[in-house]
Amino acid sequence: MPEQKSRAGDVAVKPKGARALFGAAMAIVGALAAINPANALLVALGEAVPRLAEALPPVITACGAILAAMSEPPEVGRRE
C-alpha cells in the first residue's frame, strides 16, 4: 500500500493489522459463545448490542461534525 503524505509533508502512518485483530477478537467471542452460551458476559453483551446499534448513528454523526468543525476549510477557487 503506498504511503500517503499529509499537507505538512509528513508520512501518514496507518495502523497495520487492526482488521486482523478485530477478526481474532470476534472469533474468540464466537468460540466462547459456542462453548458456554449461558455465560454472564455473553448474556450482557447480547443485551447491550441492540442498544449500541441504536446509539451508533448519532455517535457517528457527532464524530463527523467534530471532525468537520476542527478541519481546515477546503481550498476552492472563486468564480468571477
PDB file as gemmi writes it, atoms N, CA and C in Angstrom:
CRYST1    1.000    1.000    1.000  90.00  90.00  90.00 P 1                      
ATOM      1  N   MET A   1       0.845  -1.167   0.000  1.00  0.00           N  
ATOM      2  CA  MET A   1       0.000   0.000   0.000  1.00  0.00           C  
ATOM      3  C   MET A   1       0.895   1.235   0.000  1.00  0.00           C  
ATOM      4  N   PRO A   2       0.679   2.201  -0.896  1.00  0.00           N  
ATOM      5  CA  PRO A   2       1.549   3.368  -0.946  1.00  0.00           C  
ATOM      6  C   PRO A   2       1.353   4.259   0.274  1.00  0.00           C  
ATOM      7  N   GLU A   3       2.436   4.960   0.611  1.00  0.00           N  
ATOM      8  CA  GLU A   3       2.359   5.877   1.738  1.00  0.00           C  
ATOM      9  C   GLU A   3       1.633   7.140   1.317  1.00  0.00           C  
ATOM     10  N   GLN A   4       0.868   7.705   2.223  1.00  0.00           N  
ATOM     11  CA  GLN A   4       0.170   8.944   1.949  1.00  0.00           C  
ATOM     12  C   GLN A   4       0.826  10.056   2.733  1.00  0.00           C  
ATOM     13  N   LYS A   5       0.950  11.217   2.109  1.00  0.00           N  
ATOM     14  CA  LYS A   5       1.561  12.348   2.784  1.00  0.00           C  
ATOM     15  C   LYS A   5       0.489  13.357   3.163  1.00  0.00           C  
ATOM     16  N   SER A   6       0.669  13.964   4.319  1.00  0.00           N  
ATOM     17  CA  SER A   6      -0.254  14.998   4.755  1.00  0.00           C  
ATOM     18  C   SER A   6       0.145  16.321   4.113  1.00  0.00           C  
ATOM     19  N   ARG A   7      -0.632  17.364   4.394  1.00  0.00           N  
ATOM     20  CA  ARG A   7      -0.325  18.680   3.830  1.00  0.00           C  
ATOM     21  C   ARG A   7       1.033  19.192   4.289  1.00  0.00           C  
ATOM     22  N   ALA A   8       1.434  18.819   5.479  1.00  0.00           N  
ATOM     23  CA  ALA A   8       2.716  19.271   6.009  1.00  0.00           C  
ATOM     24  C   ALA A   8       3.877  18.473   5.425  1.00  0.00           C  
ATOM     25  N   GLY A   9       3.595  17.427   4.663  1.00  0.00           N  
ATOM     26  CA  GLY A   9       4.631  16.623   4.047  1.00  0.00           C  
ATOM     27  C   GLY A   9       5.033  15.415   4.871  1.00  0.00           C  
ATOM     28  N   ASP A  10       4.461  15.259   6.050  1.00  0.00           N  
ATOM     29  CA  ASP A  10       4.769  14.104   6.893  1.00  0.00           C  
ATOM     30  C   ASP A  10       4.087  12.868   6.333  1.00  0.00           C  
ATOM     31  N   VAL A  11       4.718  11.745   6.519  1.00  0.00           N  
ATOM     32  CA  VAL A  11       4.133  10.492   6.066  1.00  0.00           C  
ATOM     33  C   VAL A  11       3.086  10.056   7.079  1.00  0.00           C  
ATOM     34  N   ALA A  12       1.871   9.820   6.608  1.00  0.00           N  
ATOM     35  CA  ALA A  12       0.786   9.373   7.489  1.00  0.00           C  
ATOM     36  C   ALA A  12       0.944   7.878   7.730  1.00  0.00           C  
ATOM     37  N   VAL A  13       0.949   7.490   8.988  1.00  0.00           N  
ATOM     38  CA  VAL A  13       1.120   6.085   9.343  1.00  0.00           C  
ATOM     39  C   VAL A  13      -0.250   5.487   9.609  1.00  0.00           C  
ATOM     40  N   LYS A  14      -0.557   4.400   8.899  1.00  0.00           N  
ATOM     41  CA  LYS A  14      -1.818   3.692   9.111  1.00  0.00           C  
ATOM     42  C   LYS A  14      -1.555   2.498  10.011  1.00  0.00           C  
ATOM     43  N   PRO A  15      -2.436   2.253  10.977  1.00  0.00           N  
ATOM     44  CA  PRO A  15      -2.223   1.085  11.824  1.00  0.00           C  
ATOM     45  C   PRO A  15      -2.353  -0.193  11.005  1.00  0.00           C  
ATOM     46  N   LYS A  16      -1.427  -1.096  11.207  1.00  0.00           N  
ATOM     47  CA  LYS A  16      -1.441  -2.346  10.452  1.00  0.00           C  
ATOM     48  C   LYS A  16      -2.033  -3.451  11.309  1.00  0.00           C  
ATOM     49  N   GLY A  17      -2.827  -4.275  10.698  1.00  0.00           N  
ATOM     50  CA  GLY A  17      -3.350  -5.435  11.385  1.00  0.00           C  
ATOM     51  C   GLY A  17      -4.573  -5.183  12.245  1.00  0.00           C  
ATOM     52  N   ALA A  18      -5.149  -3.997  12.188  1.00  0.00           N  
ATOM     53  CA  ALA A  18      -6.317  -3.709  13.024  1.00  0.00           C  
ATOM     54  C   ALA A  18      -7.486  -4.605  12.645  1.00  0.00           C  
ATOM     55  N   ARG A  19      -7.678  -4.828  11.360  1.00  0.00           N  
ATOM     56  CA  ARG A  19      -8.774  -5.688  10.907  1.00  0.00           C  
ATOM     57  C   ARG A  19      -8.543  -7.123  11.363  1.00  0.00           C  
ATOM     58  N   ALA A  20      -7.301  -7.575  11.331  1.00  0.00           N  
ATOM     59  CA  ALA A  20      -6.995  -8.939  11.762  1.00  0.00           C  
ATOM     60  C   ALA A  20      -7.235  -9.101  13.262  1.00  0.00           C  
ATOM     61  N   LEU A  21      -6.845  -8.094  14.047  1.00  0.00           N  
ATOM     62  CA  LEU A  21      -7.078  -8.168  15.492  1.00  0.00           C  
ATOM     63  C   LEU A  21      -8.565  -8.158  15.805  1.00  0.00           C  
ATOM     64  N   PHE A  22      -9.332  -7.340  15.100  1.00  0.00           N  
ATOM     65  CA  PHE A  22     -10.774  -7.309  15.309  1.00  0.00           C  
ATOM     66  C   PHE A  22     -11.389  -8.663  14.950  1.00  0.00           C  
ATOM     67  N   GLY A  23     -10.940  -9.251  13.850  1.00  0.00           N  
ATOM     68  CA  GLY A  23     -11.435 -10.566  13.448  1.00  0.00           C  
ATOM     69  C   GLY A  23     -11.097 -11.637  14.466  1.00  0.00           C  
ATOM     70  N   ALA A  24      -9.882 -11.567  15.024  1.00  0.00           N  
ATOM     71  CA  ALA A  24      -9.489 -12.544  16.039  1.00  0.00           C  
ATOM     72  C   ALA A  24     -10.340 -12.389  17.293  1.00  0.00           C  
ATOM     73  N   ALA A  25     -10.604 -11.146  17.684  1.00  0.00           N  
ATOM     74  CA  ALA A  25     -11.452 -10.916  18.857  1.00  0.00           C  
ATOM     75  C   ALA A  25     -12.861 -11.448  18.619  1.00  0.00           C  
ATOM     76  N   MET A  26     -13.390 -11.240  17.437  1.00  0.00           N  
ATOM     77  CA  MET A  26     -14.726 -11.748  17.112  1.00  0.00           C  
ATOM     78  C   MET A  26     -14.732 -13.272  17.120  1.00  0.00           C  
ATOM     79  N   ALA A  27     -13.663 -13.883  16.632  1.00  0.00           N  
ATOM     80  CA  ALA A  27     -13.583 -15.348  16.631  1.00  0.00           C  
ATOM     81  C   ALA A  27     -13.547 -15.896  18.058  1.00  0.00           C  
ATOM     82  N   ILE A  28     -12.819 -15.216  18.945  1.00  0.00           N  
ATOM     83  CA  ILE A  28     -12.753 -15.652  20.341  1.00  0.00           C  
ATOM     84  C   ILE A  28     -14.120 -15.538  21.001  1.00  0.00           C  
ATOM     85  N   VAL A  29     -14.802 -14.416  20.774  1.00  0.00           N  
ATOM     86  CA  VAL A  29     -16.149 -14.244  21.341  1.00  0.00           C  
ATOM     87  C   VAL A  29     -17.089 -15.314  20.797  1.00  0.00           C  
ATOM     88  N   GLY A  30     -16.989 -15.610  19.511  1.00  0.00           N  
ATOM     89  CA  GLY A  30     -17.825 -16.652  18.922  1.00  0.00           C  
ATOM     90  C   GLY A  30     -17.541 -18.016  19.508  1.00  0.00           C  
ATOM     91  N   ALA A  31     -16.263 -18.309  19.733  1.00  0.00           N  
ATOM     92  CA  ALA A  31     -15.904 -19.603  20.334  1.00  0.00           C  
ATOM     93  C   ALA A  31     -16.423 -19.699  21.761  1.00  0.00           C  
ATOM     94  N   LEU A  32     -16.292 -18.614  22.521  1.00  0.00           N  
ATOM     95  CA  LEU A  32     -16.816 -18.622  23.892  1.00  0.00           C  
ATOM     96  C   LEU A  32     -18.331 -18.790  23.912  1.00  0.00           C  
ATOM     97  N   ALA A  33     -18.997 -18.159  22.962  1.00  0.00           N  
ATOM     98  CA  ALA A  33     -20.455 -18.292  22.891  1.00  0.00           C  
ATOM     99  C   ALA A  33     -20.858 -19.726  22.554  1.00  0.00           C  
ATOM    100  N   ALA A  34     -20.074 -20.377  21.706  1.00  0.00           N  
ATOM    101  CA  ALA A  34     -20.390 -21.758  21.344  1.00  0.00           C  
ATOM    102  C   ALA A  34     -20.143 -22.713  22.516  1.00  0.00           C  
ATOM    103  N   ILE A  35     -19.108 -22.427  23.300  1.00  0.00           N  
ATOM    104  CA  ILE A  35     -18.771 -23.296  24.418  1.00  0.00           C  
ATOM    105  C   ILE A  35     -19.759 -23.145  25.568  1.00  0.00           C  
ATOM    106  N   ASN A  36     -20.061 -21.907  25.934  1.00  0.00           N  
ATOM    107  CA  ASN A  36     -20.908 -21.660  27.095  1.00  0.00           C  
ATOM    108  C   ASN A  36     -21.864 -20.504  26.792  1.00  0.00           C  
ATOM    109  N   PRO A  37     -22.993 -20.780  26.147  1.00  0.00           N  
ATOM    110  CA  PRO A  37     -23.911 -19.687  25.778  1.00  0.00           C  
ATOM    111  C   PRO A  37     -24.599 -19.021  26.967  1.00  0.00           C  
ATOM    112  N   ALA A  38     -24.539 -19.618  28.153  1.00  0.00           N  
ATOM    113  CA  ALA A  38     -25.179 -19.029  29.329  1.00  0.00           C  
ATOM    114  C   ALA A  38     -24.215 -18.156  30.132  1.00  0.00           C  
ATOM    115  N   ASN A  39     -23.021 -17.897  29.605  1.00  0.00           N  
ATOM    116  CA  ASN A  39     -22.033 -17.070  30.281  1.00  0.00           C  
ATOM    117  C   ASN A  39     -22.617 -15.675  30.533  1.00  0.00           C  
ATOM    118  N   ALA A  40     -22.416 -15.143  31.743  1.00  0.00           N  
ATOM    119  CA  ALA A  40     -22.989 -13.842  32.116  1.00  0.00           C  
ATOM    120  C   ALA A  40     -22.480 -12.723  31.213  1.00  0.00           C  
ATOM    121  N   LEU A  41     -21.203 -12.784  30.839  1.00  0.00           N  
ATOM    122  CA  LEU A  41     -20.642 -11.761  29.959  1.00  0.00           C  
ATOM    123  C   LEU A  41     -21.309 -11.792  28.587  1.00  0.00           C  
ATOM    124  N   LEU A  42     -21.526 -12.966  28.059  1.00  0.00           N  
ATOM    125  CA  LEU A  42     -22.164 -13.089  26.748  1.00  0.00           C  
ATOM    126  C   LEU A  42     -23.634 -12.682  26.798  1.00  0.00           C  
ATOM    127  N   VAL A  43     -24.307 -12.987  27.890  1.00  0.00           N  
ATOM    128  CA  VAL A  43     -25.704 -12.560  28.041  1.00  0.00           C  
ATOM    129  C   VAL A  43     -25.775 -11.041  28.085  1.00  0.00           C  
ATOM    130  N   ALA A  44     -24.863 -10.412  28.848  1.00  0.00           N  
ATOM    131  CA  ALA A  44     -24.832  -8.947  28.935  1.00  0.00           C  
ATOM    132  C   ALA A  44     -24.484  -8.329  27.582  1.00  0.00           C  
ATOM    133  N   LEU A  45     -23.554  -8.953  26.882  1.00  0.00           N  
ATOM    134  CA  LEU A  45     -23.187  -8.457  25.551  1.00  0.00           C  
ATOM    135  C   LEU A  45     -24.362  -8.559  24.593  1.00  0.00           C  
ATOM    136  N   GLY A  46     -25.104  -9.659  24.658  1.00  0.00           N  
ATOM    137  CA  GLY A  46     -26.276  -9.836  23.804  1.00  0.00           C  
ATOM    138  C   GLY A  46     -27.369  -8.811  24.082  1.00  0.00           C  
ATOM    139  N   GLU A  47     -27.476  -8.396  25.348  1.00  0.00           N  
ATOM    140  CA  GLU A  47     -28.464  -7.378  25.693  1.00  0.00           C  
ATOM    141  C   GLU A  47     -27.994  -5.976  25.311  1.00  0.00           C  
ATOM    142  N   ALA A  48     -26.695  -5.740  25.325  1.00  0.00           N  
ATOM    143  CA  ALA A  48     -26.155  -4.408  25.048  1.00  0.00           C  
ATOM    144  C   ALA A  48     -26.050  -4.111  23.555  1.00  0.00           C  
ATOM    145  N   VAL A  49     -25.873  -5.126  22.734  1.00  0.00           N  
ATOM    146  CA  VAL A  49     -25.655  -4.898  21.304  1.00  0.00           C  
ATOM    147  C   VAL A  49     -26.817  -4.151  20.642  1.00  0.00           C  
ATOM    148  N   PRO A  50     -28.079  -4.501  20.901  1.00  0.00           N  
ATOM    149  CA  PRO A  50     -29.149  -3.713  20.272  1.00  0.00           C  
ATOM    150  C   PRO A  50     -29.135  -2.246  20.696  1.00  0.00           C  
ATOM    151  N   ARG A  51     -28.799  -1.997  21.962  1.00  0.00           N  
ATOM    152  CA  ARG A  51     -28.713  -0.606  22.431  1.00  0.00           C  
ATOM    153  C   ARG A  51     -27.557   0.116  21.760  1.00  0.00           C  
ATOM    154  N   LEU A  52     -26.448  -0.579  21.594  1.00  0.00           N  
ATOM    155  CA  LEU A  52     -25.303   0.027  20.911  1.00  0.00           C  
ATOM    156  C   LEU A  52     -25.629   0.306  19.447  1.00  0.00           C  
ATOM    157  N   ALA A  53     -26.363  -0.593  18.831  1.00  0.00           N  
ATOM    158  CA  ALA A  53     -26.747  -0.392  17.436  1.00  0.00           C  
ATOM    159  C   ALA A  53     -27.646   0.834  17.275  1.00  0.00           C  
ATOM    160  N   GLU A  54     -28.497   1.075  18.265  1.00  0.00           N  
ATOM    161  CA  GLU A  54     -29.355   2.262  18.218  1.00  0.00           C  
ATOM    162  C   GLU A  54     -28.543   3.530  18.445  1.00  0.00           C  
ATOM    163  N   ALA A  55     -27.487   3.462  19.247  1.00  0.00           N  
ATOM    164  CA  ALA A  55     -26.694   4.640  19.576  1.00  0.00           C  
ATOM    165  C   ALA A  55     -25.634   4.951  18.523  1.00  0.00           C  
ATOM    166  N   LEU A  56     -25.319   4.016  17.657  1.00  0.00           N  
ATOM    167  CA  LEU A  56     -24.225   4.202  16.706  1.00  0.00           C  
ATOM    168  C   LEU A  56     -24.435   5.348  15.715  1.00  0.00           C  
ATOM    169  N   PRO A  57     -25.588   5.498  15.061  1.00  0.00           N  
ATOM    170  CA  PRO A  57     -25.735   6.617  14.101  1.00  0.00           C  
ATOM    171  C   PRO A  57     -25.528   7.998  14.715  1.00  0.00           C  
ATOM    172  N   PRO A  58     -26.079   8.302  15.903  1.00  0.00           N  
ATOM    173  CA  PRO A  58     -25.789   9.624  16.470  1.00  0.00           C  
ATOM    174  C   PRO A  58     -24.315   9.811  16.835  1.00  0.00           C  
ATOM    175  N   VAL A  59     -23.660   8.740  17.270  1.00  0.00           N  
ATOM    176  CA  VAL A  59     -22.242   8.844  17.615  1.00  0.00           C  
ATOM    177  C   VAL A  59     -21.425   9.129  16.353  1.00  0.00           C  
ATOM    178  N   ILE A  60     -21.717   8.432  15.267  1.00  0.00           N  
ATOM    179  CA  ILE A  60     -21.007   8.668  14.006  1.00  0.00           C  
ATOM    180  C   ILE A  60     -21.258  10.091  13.525  1.00  0.00           C  
ATOM    181  N   THR A  61     -22.504  10.564  13.623  1.00  0.00           N  
ATOM    182  CA  THR A  61     -22.839  11.919  13.211  1.00  0.00           C  
ATOM    183  C   THR A  61     -22.074  12.943  14.047  1.00  0.00           C  
ATOM    184  N   ALA A  62     -22.024  12.733  15.357  1.00  0.00           N  
ATOM    185  CA  ALA A  62     -21.312  13.659  16.234  1.00  0.00           C  
ATOM    186  C   ALA A  62     -19.815  13.676  15.926  1.00  0.00           C  
ATOM    187  N   CYS A  63     -19.233  12.516  15.691  1.00  0.00           N  
ATOM    188  CA  CYS A  63     -17.807  12.456  15.349  1.00  0.00           C  
ATOM    189  C   CYS A  63     -17.531  13.166  14.026  1.00  0.00           C  
ATOM    190  N   GLY A  64     -18.415  12.982  13.060  1.00  0.00           N  
ATOM    191  CA  GLY A  64     -18.259  13.672  11.778  1.00  0.00           C  
ATOM    192  C   GLY A  64     -18.374  15.177  11.926  1.00  0.00           C  
ATOM    193  N   ALA A  65     -19.303  15.636  12.766  1.00  0.00           N  
ATOM    194  CA  ALA A  65     -19.465  17.075  12.987  1.00  0.00           C  
ATOM    195  C   ALA A  65     -18.234  17.658  13.673  1.00  0.00           C  
ATOM    196  N   ILE A  66     -17.687  16.943  14.647  1.00  0.00           N  
ATOM    197  CA  ILE A  66     -16.485  17.420  15.337  1.00  0.00           C  
ATOM    198  C   ILE A  66     -15.309  17.464  14.379  1.00  0.00           C  
ATOM    199  N   LEU A  67     -15.155  16.426  13.580  1.00  0.00           N  
ATOM    200  CA  LEU A  67     -14.068  16.382  12.605  1.00  0.00           C  
ATOM    201  C   LEU A  67     -14.192  17.521  11.599  1.00  0.00           C  
ATOM    202  N   ALA A  68     -15.410  17.780  11.122  1.00  0.00           N  
ATOM    203  CA  ALA A  68     -15.616  18.865  10.167  1.00  0.00           C  
ATOM    204  C   ALA A  68     -15.342  20.222  10.796  1.00  0.00           C  
ATOM    205  N   ALA A  69     -15.723  20.392  12.049  1.00  0.00           N  
ATOM    206  CA  ALA A  69     -15.512  21.670  12.723  1.00  0.00           C  
ATOM    207  C   ALA A  69     -14.035  21.935  12.993  1.00  0.00           C  
ATOM    208  N   MET A  70     -13.266  20.889  13.205  1.00  0.00           N  
ATOM    209  CA  MET A  70     -11.851  21.062  13.540  1.00  0.00           C  
ATOM    210  C   MET A  70     -10.943  21.035  12.316  1.00  0.00           C  
ATOM    211  N   SER A  71     -11.492  20.716  11.150  1.00  0.00           N  
ATOM    212  CA  SER A  71     -10.687  20.618   9.933  1.00  0.00           C  
ATOM    213  C   SER A  71     -10.555  21.980   9.266  1.00  0.00           C  
ATOM    214  N   GLU A  72      -9.526  22.091   8.444  1.00  0.00           N  
ATOM    215  CA  GLU A  72      -9.352  23.304   7.655  1.00  0.00           C  
ATOM    216  C   GLU A  72     -10.392  23.306   6.541  1.00  0.00           C  
ATOM    217  N   PRO A  73     -10.879  24.482   6.178  1.00  0.00           N  
ATOM    218  CA  PRO A  73     -11.849  24.517   5.080  1.00  0.00           C  
ATOM    219  C   PRO A  73     -11.195  24.125   3.762  1.00  0.00           C  
ATOM    220  N   PRO A  74     -11.961  23.593   2.829  1.00  0.00           N  
ATOM    221  CA  PRO A  74     -11.371  23.198   1.552  1.00  0.00           C  
ATOM    222  C   PRO A  74     -10.947  24.418   0.739  1.00  0.00           C  
ATOM    223  N   GLU A  75      -9.948  24.216  -0.094  1.00  0.00           N  
ATOM    224  CA  GLU A  75      -9.495  25.287  -0.968  1.00  0.00           C  
ATOM    225  C   GLU A  75     -10.306  25.232  -2.250  1.00  0.00           C  
ATOM    226  N   VAL A  76     -11.095  26.251  -2.470  1.00  0.00           N  
ATOM    227  CA  VAL A  76     -11.903  26.323  -3.686  1.00  0.00           C  
ATOM    228  C   VAL A  76     -11.603  27.628  -4.406  1.00  0.00           C  
ATOM    229  N   GLY A  77     -11.692  27.580  -5.702  1.00  0.00           N  
ATOM    230  CA  GLY A  77     -11.448  28.777  -6.493  1.00  0.00           C  
ATOM    231  C   GLY A  77     -12.679  29.682  -6.515  1.00  0.00           C  
ATOM    232  N   ARG A  78     -12.434  30.965  -6.708  1.00  0.00           N  
ATOM    233  CA  ARG A  78     -13.544  31.919  -6.784  1.00  0.00           C  
ATOM    234  C   ARG A  78     -14.033  32.017  -8.209  1.00  0.00           C  
ATOM    235  N   ARG A  79     -15.336  32.159  -8.348  1.00  0.00           N  
ATOM    236  CA  ARG A  79     -15.921  32.401  -9.671  1.00  0.00           C  
ATOM    237  C   ARG A  79     -16.037  33.904  -9.853  1.00  0.00           C  
ATOM    238  N   GLU A  80     -15.651  34.355 -10.991  1.00  0.00           N  
ATOM    239  CA  GLU A  80     -15.753  35.792 -11.258  1.00  0.00           C  
ATOM    240  C   GLU A  80     -16.652  36.056 -12.410  1.00  0.00           C  
TER     241      GLU A  80                                                      
END                                                                             
